[in-house]
Amino acid sequence: MVPVFRRLAGLAIAACALGASLVAQAEGTDAQRTRFRQAYATASQQGGDAWRAQATGLENYSIYPYIEAAALTHDLRTLDSARVQDYLRRYPGMIPAADLRRDFLGELARRKDWASFTAMYQPGLGDSLTCYNLQAKLARGEKLVFETDMADLWRKASLPNSCDPVIAAAHDQGLLTNDRLWSRIDVAADAGKGGTVASLAQWLSADDMPAGQHLGQALNDPATAARDAATWPDTPRNRQAVTFALQRLARKQSTAADAAWAQLGSRFALTEQQRGSIENAIALFHATDFDETALERLAALPPGAQTDATREWRVRVALARQDWTAALAALDALGTAQKDDGEWRYFRALVLNRLGRQTEAANLFRSVAQEATYFGFMAADRVNTSYAICPSSMATDETRETALLAEPGMDRAFELYAVGLQKLARREWSAVLNGRDAETQRLAADLAFRKGWYDRAVFTLSSGEALRLYEQRFPLARQDGVVEQASQAGIEAPWAYAIIRAESAWMSDARSGADARGLMQLLPGTAANVAKKNGLGWSGGDSLYEPTTNIVLGTRYLSEMAQRFNGAPWLASAAYNAGPYKVDQWVDARGTLDPDLFVVSIPFKETREYVARVMAFAVIYDWRLNGNALPISSRMTRIGSPYTLPAQGAVRKAVTCPAPAAAKPAPQTTPAVLEPAPAAASSAPSATEPQR
């Protein structure tokens, strides 16, 4: 994350006023917050004591300790232990104190001041400091004891660099027996950590070393391993390496994996499970390539080799082929839980309709239409029923609100948010609410919503009955200018809101691993190009953390994507997530499909779910803004057909709440769930389906 002090200059994040139900309580004043920002910026950038004059009078302000911690962190290289110990004594149990302890321990390790390190060290501060503590033990001339010093670390697939000297010392002491080496190699191999496997293999016995090296090669260079395996002896460890190599090769080159499997399958006495896992991977990645043999391969997999992913991809391929008989057979082959999923109930209805079983199809569409999801809205359009959205509201409890706001941790969380230190604010929030009952968490989320801290409401109200709190979960945040900027960019405001909600969940300081930033998750390079094309000002990547700047540029970029794909919001959403060139490839391959069939056949799981999520969110935001909503199908235009913005008086759909028995949220297990973590917060691929 970009150091926050670089964004403090000119920062003016004002908390929204609480509703009338909130009683007055001791929160920071505007003057305190202004002075805090100034002092914190000075402490962060200069260290030393220059900040103290600016912080005079703030000593009793709840987040005052963060200023001194920032100065001490700046001066880390020159600090002595006494100053750090003094801070820790004055602020025990506080997050900045814990951070300072960890940071200073790392500095002491860098200095190799092991005596001071040992005096300040506490267990449970993470693997890196654990290994530094073991380095301190070695520096005192003490021997390692595997069971007490190494056993917990040894169960980890990967370890920080600070553990390298410790592992080397354990080897030199003769603690890393062949059995112990293999136990960690197995853990690392199962986690796909080829580097760890290769580094450990060098210490195996002469007889075992080749097998360990083969395993590392299988993970690091599967194509070469698959080629070289023709000369490997048929041993259990080499069979393990061959299995890994072919699985990984299939992910990148499914045709090459076919050829290697044809050669190696008869050479090695693989177990049934190993054969199944190889056949599974090859069939699955032929499916994501929509190979001509994909459907037959998936259908022919033995029961033991099938997984939820292969069963679902059998349906996807059949739907992409528009082979309705094969699609129904694939739907029938799904597991019980999968069959209950809204996605597959929707497509079962669609397939039944295509097979002439209209009554069954209509009944199933009506059932799916009871759910406020992408597939629920799509199903409602199929049978021309209203959208089933059942909003709820929270009753206020002034006594509990006052008590919660009086808790020191919650006060610090809101104050840190108010001064723009959102990452620190979220940590205080999590610390104070960890393990609390659902009602307290909902109360805190509503307070955060009313203060304008929308992402806390979004993330907290993400399951059960809380899904019906649409006001909090889908904030309008009109002060950020979404409606006006969307209009100027020539796109629909509900769609722009939906993109923000899906990308960042209103976390204005969000930053992805790819360096996408802010509410609409723009890359600095992309934002700079958009600014240039549109004659807009550009003041660098950090400006993307300012909501108004981000929305101005994000709506223009969204407009570019829409124009590229004939205005179609759903295709532009796919391009916003996966990139326009990738969407071009998919359109070239399957551009004649209806939109719902095209979406279900998108090879990337993340993008499939993203499109479904954004289009569902657009319906909800349309309803939030207008009281009803344009049909979702009106935004799902066929590829190549122009999409035009809705005219004044366009036909809109009513939104109603079904009978009470159907009002409860359905189990959210499908790719159309409304609450997966935004990409900015979590982009980890699914463990059950390939990601490329």
WOKA-V849001 format. One record per residue. N is the residue number from 1. PSI is psi in radians with two decimals (* if undefined). NEAR is the number of other C-alpha atoms within 12 Angstrom. D_LAST is the distance of its C-alpha to the last C-alpha in whole Angstrom. Layout:
{{N,PSI,NEAR,D_LAST} {N,PSI,NEAR,D_LAST}}
This chain:
{{1,2.43,22,26} {2,2.32,22,28} {3,2.29,18,32} {4,-0.45,26,33} {5,-0.36,30,37} {6,-0.24,23,35} {7,0.01,31,35} {8,-0.54,33,38} {9,2.17,22,40} {10,0.09,16,41} {11,2.30,26,39} {12,1.32,22,41} {13,1.85,33,39} {14,2.28,23,41} {15,2.45,28,41} {16,2.60,20,42} {17,2.44,18,45} {18,2.70,23,45} {19,2.97,18,47} {20,-0.32,11,51} {21,-0.31,18,50} {22,2.22,24,49} {23,2.77,21,52} {24,2.47,18,53} {25,2.85,18,51} {26,1.56,21,51} {27,2.95,29,48} {28,2.58,29,48} {29,2.88,19,50} {30,-0.68,17,49} {31,-0.74,17,51} {32,-0.76,28,50} {33,-0.68,35,46} {34,-0.81,27,47} {35,-0.65,29,49} {36,-0.83,44,46} {37,-0.75,40,43} {38,-0.82,33,46} {39,-0.69,40,46} {40,-0.72,46,43} {41,-0.74,37,42} {42,-0.80,30,45} {43,-0.74,34,44} {44,-0.65,32,40} {45,-0.50,27,41} {46,-0.43,24,45} {47,-2.66,26,45} {48,-2.56,26,49} {49,0.17,24,51} {50,-0.46,21,51} {51,-0.38,30,49} {52,-0.68,26,52} {53,-0.68,19,54} {54,-0.44,26,52} {55,0.09,31,51} {56,2.26,19,55} {57,-0.14,17,55} {58,0.08,29,52} {59,-0.52,20,53} {60,0.05,16,52} {61,2.34,26,49} {62,-0.54,31,47} {63,0.24,42,44} {64,-0.72,35,47} {65,-0.41,34,45} {66,-0.49,41,42} {67,-0.89,43,44} {68,-0.68,40,46} {69,-0.66,40,42} {70,-0.71,37,41} {71,-0.75,35,44} {72,-0.68,40,44} {73,-0.71,36,40} {74,-0.65,28,41} {75,0.32,25,43} {76,-0.73,30,42} {77,-0.38,20,43} {78,0.03,19,46} {79,2.65,26,47} {80,2.85,23,49} {81,-0.56,28,48} {82,-0.72,16,51} {83,-0.70,24,50} {84,-0.79,36,47} {85,-0.63,25,49} {86,-0.75,20,51} {87,-0.77,31,48} {88,-0.62,27,47} {89,-0.66,16,50} {90,-0.47,16,50} {91,0.99,24,47} {92,2.46,18,46} {93,-0.06,19,43} {94,2.62,28,42} {95,-0.80,29,38} {96,-0.51,33,39} {97,-0.75,29,42} {98,-0.70,28,39} {99,-0.75,28,37} {100,-0.70,39,39} {101,-0.85,38,40} {102,-0.81,31,37} {103,-0.74,31,37} {104,-0.60,40,40} {105,-0.70,42,39} {106,-0.68,33,37} {107,-0.74,29,39} {108,-0.64,33,42} {109,-0.70,30,40} {110,-0.69,20,39} {111,-0.25,20,43} {112,0.61,22,43} {113,1.31,26,46} {114,-0.52,28,45} {115,-0.83,22,49} {116,-0.66,25,48} {117,-0.88,35,44} {118,-0.65,28,45} {119,-0.54,18,48} {120,-0.27,32,45} {121,2.51,32,42} {122,2.47,17,41} {123,2.81,20,39} {124,0.34,14,36} {125,0.23,21,35} {126,2.81,23,31} {127,-0.64,29,31} {128,-0.85,27,31} {129,-0.52,36,35} {130,-0.76,33,35} {131,-0.59,38,35} {132,-0.65,40,37} {133,-0.64,40,40} {134,-0.59,38,39} {135,-0.67,36,40} {136,-0.69,33,43} {137,-0.76,25,44} {138,-0.67,26,44} {139,-0.46,22,46} {140,0.01,16,49} {141,0.19,12,49} {142,2.67,16,48} {143,2.64,23,46} {144,2.55,31,43} {145,2.02,22,43} {146,-0.83,23,40} {147,-0.67,15,40} {148,-0.54,13,41} {149,-0.60,28,39} {150,-0.37,30,36} {151,-0.80,20,35} {152,-0.73,19,33} {153,-0.64,29,31} {154,-0.32,32,31} {155,0.00,22,29} {156,2.41,23,26} {157,-0.57,25,23} {158,2.68,29,23} {159,2.72,27,26} {160,2.89,20,27} {161,-0.49,18,29} {162,-0.28,25,32} {163,-0.26,28,32} {164,-0.84,23,32} {165,-0.56,24,35} {166,-0.80,37,36} {167,-0.71,37,34} {168,-0.72,25,36} {169,-0.70,27,39} {170,-0.68,31,38} {171,-0.80,25,38} {172,-0.51,15,41} {173,-0.06,17,43} {174,0.32,19,42} {175,-0.37,25,40} {176,1.38,32,37} {177,2.90,21,38} {178,-0.75,23,36} {179,-0.73,17,35} {180,-0.70,28,34} {181,-0.80,34,32} {182,-0.61,32,30} {183,-0.71,24,30} {184,-0.59,36,28} {185,-0.71,43,26} {186,-0.73,32,25} {187,-0.81,23,24} {188,-0.70,30,22} {189,-0.74,38,20} {190,-0.48,25,19} {191,0.01,20,17} {192,0.38,28,15} {193,1.39,27,18} {194,-0.58,34,19} {195,-0.74,26,21} {196,-0.75,37,23} {197,-0.83,38,23} {198,-0.69,32,24} {199,-0.60,27,27} {200,-0.52,41,29} {201,-0.51,36,29} {202,-0.31,28,31} {203,-0.04,32,34} {204,2.85,28,34} {205,2.82,20,37} {206,-0.64,13,37} {207,-0.60,15,37} {208,-0.35,24,34} {209,-0.77,25,32} {210,-0.71,26,31} {211,-0.71,35,29} {212,-0.70,41,27} {213,-0.65,38,26} {214,-0.68,42,25} {215,-0.75,48,23} {216,-0.72,38,21} {217,-0.68,39,21} {218,-0.64,39,19} {219,-0.62,36,16} {220,-0.56,26,17} {221,1.25,28,17} {222,-0.58,33,16} {223,-0.79,31,17} {224,-0.71,26,20} {225,-0.74,35,21} {226,-0.62,40,20} {227,-0.82,26,23} {228,-0.39,24,25} {229,-0.31,37,25} {230,-0.34,23,28} {231,0.01,18,30} {232,2.56,25,30} {233,2.69,20,32} {234,1.54,21,31} {235,2.81,23,31} {236,-0.73,21,30} {237,-0.66,31,28} {238,-0.56,36,27} {239,-0.69,36,26} {240,-0.74,38,23} {241,-0.74,46,22} {242,-0.72,50,21} {243,-0.84,45,20} {244,-0.76,43,17} {245,-0.80,45,17} {246,-0.63,49,16} {247,-0.77,40,14} {248,-0.65,38,12} {249,-0.67,36,12} {250,-0.64,36,11} {251,-0.63,31,8} {252,-0.65,26,8} {253,1.49,27,11} {254,-0.59,33,12} {255,-0.72,26,16} {256,-0.64,26,17} {257,-0.64,38,16} {258,-0.88,30,18} {259,-0.75,19,21} {260,-0.68,34,21} {261,-0.67,37,21} {262,-0.60,21,24} {263,-0.70,20,26} {264,-0.36,32,25} {265,-0.61,28,25} {266,-0.23,15,29} {267,-0.58,20,30} {268,2.43,28,29} {269,1.19,21,30} {270,2.62,26,27} {271,2.88,20,28} {272,-0.67,19,27} {273,-0.72,19,24} {274,-0.78,28,23} {275,-0.73,31,23} {276,-0.71,29,21} {277,-0.61,32,18} {278,-0.83,41,18} {279,-0.64,42,18} {280,-0.87,45,16} {281,-0.76,43,13} {282,-0.79,44,14} {283,-0.70,46,15} {284,-0.74,50,12} {285,-0.37,42,10} {286,-0.60,35,13} {287,-0.77,41,13} {288,-0.36,40,9} {289,-0.09,33,11} {290,0.77,31,14} {291,2.65,24,16} {292,-0.48,18,20} {293,0.04,25,20} {294,-0.83,34,17} {295,-0.77,36,20} {296,-0.69,23,22} {297,-0.82,29,20} {298,-0.73,42,19} {299,-0.52,34,23} {300,-0.13,23,24} {301,2.35,27,22} {302,2.69,21,25} {303,-0.69,21,25} {304,-0.33,19,25} {305,-0.10,28,21} {306,2.59,32,20} {307,3.03,30,18} {308,-0.68,29,18} {309,-0.77,29,14} {310,-0.63,44,16} {311,-0.72,40,19} {312,-0.69,44,17} {313,-0.47,45,15} {314,-0.70,46,18} {315,-0.78,46,20} {316,-0.78,44,17} {317,-0.75,44,17} {318,-0.70,36,21} {319,-0.71,38,21} {320,-0.56,39,19} {321,-0.25,29,22} {322,0.64,28,25} {323,1.59,22,26} {324,-0.61,28,28} {325,-0.79,22,29} {326,-0.62,27,26} {327,-0.71,35,25} {328,-0.71,32,28} {329,-0.69,24,27} {330,-0.69,34,24} {331,-0.67,39,25} {332,-0.48,26,28} {333,-0.09,29,26} {334,2.73,30,24} {335,2.89,20,25} {336,-0.82,14,28} {337,-0.66,20,26} {338,-0.69,30,23} {339,-0.51,26,26} {340,-0.18,24,27} {341,2.44,30,24} {342,-0.62,38,25} {343,-0.86,43,22} {344,-0.44,42,23} {345,-0.71,37,27} {346,-0.84,44,26} {347,-0.47,43,25} {348,-0.75,43,27} {349,-0.75,39,30} {350,-0.77,39,29} {351,-0.76,35,29} {352,-0.69,30,32} {353,-0.75,24,33} {354,-0.44,22,32} {355,0.14,20,34} {356,0.17,15,37} {357,1.12,18,37} {358,-0.65,19,38} {359,-0.81,17,40} {360,-0.74,21,37} {361,-0.81,26,34} {362,-0.73,30,36} {363,-0.71,24,37} {364,-0.69,32,33} {365,-0.75,36,32} {366,-0.61,33,35} {367,-0.80,34,34} {368,-0.57,40,31} {369,-0.14,40,32} {370,-0.05,39,34} {371,2.43,43,31} {372,1.12,48,30} {373,3.03,43,26} {374,-0.87,45,24} {375,-0.56,50,25} {376,-0.75,48,28} {377,-0.70,48,29} {378,-0.72,45,28} {379,-0.69,40,30} {380,-0.66,36,33} {381,-0.58,32,33} {382,-0.62,32,33} {383,0.20,29,36} {384,0.86,21,37} {385,2.89,27,38} {386,2.86,33,38} {387,2.41,43,35} {388,1.58,42,35} {389,2.17,41,35} {390,1.53,31,37} {391,2.64,28,38} {392,2.93,20,40} {393,2.79,18,41} {394,2.37,23,42} {395,2.50,15,46} {396,2.63,23,47} {397,1.59,21,49} {398,-0.62,20,50} {399,-0.82,16,52} {400,-0.62,22,48} {401,-0.80,31,47} {402,-0.74,23,49} {403,-0.71,22,49} {404,-0.76,33,45} {405,-0.40,31,46} {406,-0.23,23,48} {407,2.28,24,46} {408,-0.73,24,45} {409,-0.69,30,42} {410,-0.68,38,41} {411,-0.78,32,44} {412,-0.69,39,42} {413,-0.85,41,38} {414,-0.63,47,40} {415,-0.71,41,42} {416,-0.67,39,39} {417,-0.74,39,37} {418,-0.52,37,40} {419,0.06,41,40} {420,0.12,38,36} {421,1.25,39,35} {422,-0.66,34,32} {423,-0.78,28,30} {424,-0.64,32,34} {425,-0.74,33,35} {426,-0.60,36,32} {427,-0.72,25,33} {428,-0.73,32,36} {429,-0.88,39,35} {430,-0.69,25,33} {431,-0.73,22,36} {432,-0.48,28,38} {433,-0.12,27,37} {434,2.13,18,35} {435,-0.01,12,37} {436,2.77,17,39} {437,2.79,13,39} {438,-0.65,19,37} {439,-0.69,23,40} {440,-0.71,25,41} {441,-0.68,32,37} {442,-0.68,37,37} {443,-0.77,37,40} {444,-0.71,45,39} {445,-0.69,38,36} {446,-0.69,40,39} {447,-0.77,42,40} {448,-0.75,41,37} {449,-0.80,36,37} {450,-0.38,30,40} {451,0.02,29,40} {452,0.13,33,37} {453,1.31,42,35} {454,-0.60,37,32} {455,-0.51,44,29} {456,-0.66,42,31} {457,-0.75,38,32} {458,-0.83,39,29} {459,-0.56,37,27} {460,-0.69,39,31} {461,1.16,36,31} {462,0.26,30,28} {463,2.84,26,29} {464,-2.54,20,32} {465,-0.38,23,35} {466,-0.34,31,34} {467,-0.31,36,31} {468,-0.03,30,35} {469,1.23,32,35} {470,-0.56,31,34} {471,-0.76,29,36} {472,-0.62,40,35} {473,-0.39,42,31} {474,1.19,42,31} {475,2.59,37,33} {476,-0.53,33,34} {477,0.91,34,35} {478,-0.41,22,37} {479,-0.25,18,38} {480,-0.03,26,35} {481,0.46,25,36} {482,-0.81,39,33} {483,-0.82,29,35} {484,-0.77,22,37} {485,-0.64,31,34} {486,-0.75,32,32} {487,-0.78,22,35} {488,-0.54,22,36} {489,-0.18,29,32} {490,0.51,27,33} {491,2.98,35,30} {492,2.39,37,31} {493,-0.73,39,32} {494,-0.62,42,30} {495,-0.75,46,27} {496,-0.77,49,27} {497,-0.75,45,28} {498,-0.70,45,25} {499,-0.80,49,23} {500,-0.81,48,24} {501,-0.69,48,25} {502,-0.62,47,21} {503,-0.80,44,20} {504,-0.13,39,22} {505,0.59,44,25} {506,0.42,44,27} {507,1.71,42,27} {508,-0.34,42,28} {509,0.28,43,27} {510,2.48,39,24} {511,2.18,32,21} {512,2.97,28,18} {513,-0.41,16,16} {514,0.08,18,15} {515,0.36,24,19} {516,2.45,34,19} {517,2.58,42,23} {518,-2.94,42,25} {519,-0.76,46,25} {520,0.20,50,23} {521,1.11,47,21} {522,2.42,47,21} {523,2.46,33,21} {524,-0.71,30,24} {525,-0.73,23,23} {526,-0.79,29,23} {527,-0.70,40,25} {528,-0.73,28,28} {529,-0.73,23,27} {530,-0.75,30,28} {531,-0.75,28,31} {532,-0.79,17,32} {533,-0.58,16,31} {534,0.11,21,33} {535,0.60,14,36} {536,2.72,17,35} {537,2.63,19,36} {538,2.12,24,33} {539,0.47,19,34} {540,2.94,23,31} {541,-0.59,30,28} {542,-0.38,35,30} {543,-0.30,33,31} {544,-0.24,39,28} {545,-0.15,44,29} {546,2.07,35,32} {547,-0.78,36,31} {548,-0.75,28,34} {549,-0.78,36,32} {550,-0.73,48,29} {551,-0.68,45,29} {552,-0.84,39,31} {553,-0.65,47,28} {554,-0.71,47,26} {555,-0.59,45,28} {556,-0.70,38,28} {557,-0.68,41,25} {558,-0.67,49,24} {559,-0.68,37,27} {560,-0.79,32,25} {561,-0.70,33,22} {562,-0.80,33,25} {563,-0.60,26,27} {564,-0.53,27,24} {565,0.82,33,23} {566,0.48,24,27} {567,-0.09,32,27} {568,1.99,37,25} {569,-0.63,46,24} {570,-0.71,46,21} {571,-0.67,51,19} {572,-0.59,42,20} {573,-0.73,47,19} {574,-0.72,42,15} {575,-0.63,35,16} {576,-0.58,42,17} {577,-0.85,39,14} {578,-0.24,29,11} {579,2.47,23,13} {580,-0.56,24,16} {581,-0.64,19,15} {582,-0.71,22,11} {583,-0.65,34,14} {584,-0.74,23,16} {585,-0.76,17,14} {586,-0.67,31,14} {587,-0.73,27,18} {588,-0.62,15,19} {589,-0.64,20,17} {590,0.58,29,18} {591,-0.12,26,21} {592,-0.11,20,24} {593,2.66,25,22} {594,2.70,25,24} {595,-0.76,35,22} {596,-0.61,39,22} {597,-0.60,33,20} {598,-0.79,37,18} {599,-0.76,43,17} {600,-0.32,42,16} {601,0.09,37,14} {602,2.21,43,12} {603,-0.49,36,8} {604,2.09,33,7} {605,-0.79,34,9} {606,-0.72,36,10} {607,-0.69,39,11} {608,-0.88,36,13} {609,-0.63,42,15} {610,-0.84,43,15} {611,-0.81,47,17} {612,-0.73,48,19} {613,-0.82,43,20} {614,-0.75,47,21} {615,-0.61,50,23} {616,-0.75,48,25} {617,-0.62,45,26} {618,-0.67,44,27} {619,-0.80,49,30} {620,-0.74,46,31} {621,-0.60,38,31} {622,-0.81,36,33} {623,-0.73,37,35} {624,-0.64,30,36} {625,-0.59,26,37} {626,-0.15,20,39} {627,-0.23,19,40} {628,-2.96,26,38} {629,2.55,37,35} {630,2.55,39,34} {631,2.38,36,33} {632,-0.57,45,29} {633,-0.41,33,29} {634,-0.43,31,31} {635,-0.14,42,28} {636,1.07,42,25} {637,2.66,29,27} {638,2.58,28,26} {639,2.25,32,24} {640,-0.32,22,27} {641,2.43,19,29} {642,2.51,20,30} {643,2.27,27,30} {644,2.56,21,33} {645,2.54,28,34} {646,2.37,21,36} {647,2.86,11,40} {648,2.28,8,42} {649,0.20,11,43} {650,2.57,14,40} {651,2.24,14,40} {652,2.77,26,38} {653,2.51,29,38} {654,2.66,25,40} {655,2.16,30,38} {656,2.84,25,40} {657,2.18,24,40} {658,3.12,23,40} {659,2.65,12,43} {660,-0.65,13,43} {661,-0.47,11,41} {662,0.01,21,38} {663,-0.37,25,38} {664,2.49,25,36} {665,2.37,34,32} {666,2.77,32,30} {667,2.21,26,28} {668,1.51,28,25} {669,0.06,22,22} {670,2.90,33,20} {671,-0.17,34,17} {672,0.22,39,20} {673,2.60,36,22} {674,-0.16,46,23} {675,0.78,39,23} {676,2.77,33,19} {677,2.45,28,19} {678,2.70,37,19} {679,-0.58,38,16} {680,-0.48,34,18} {681,-0.59,29,19} {682,2.05,21,16} {683,0.40,23,13} {684,2.37,19,12} {685,2.73,17,9} {686,2.54,18,11} {687,-0.19,12,13} {688,-0.01,19,13} {689,2.51,27,10} {690,2.54,33,7} {691,2.35,23,4} {692,*,21,0}}
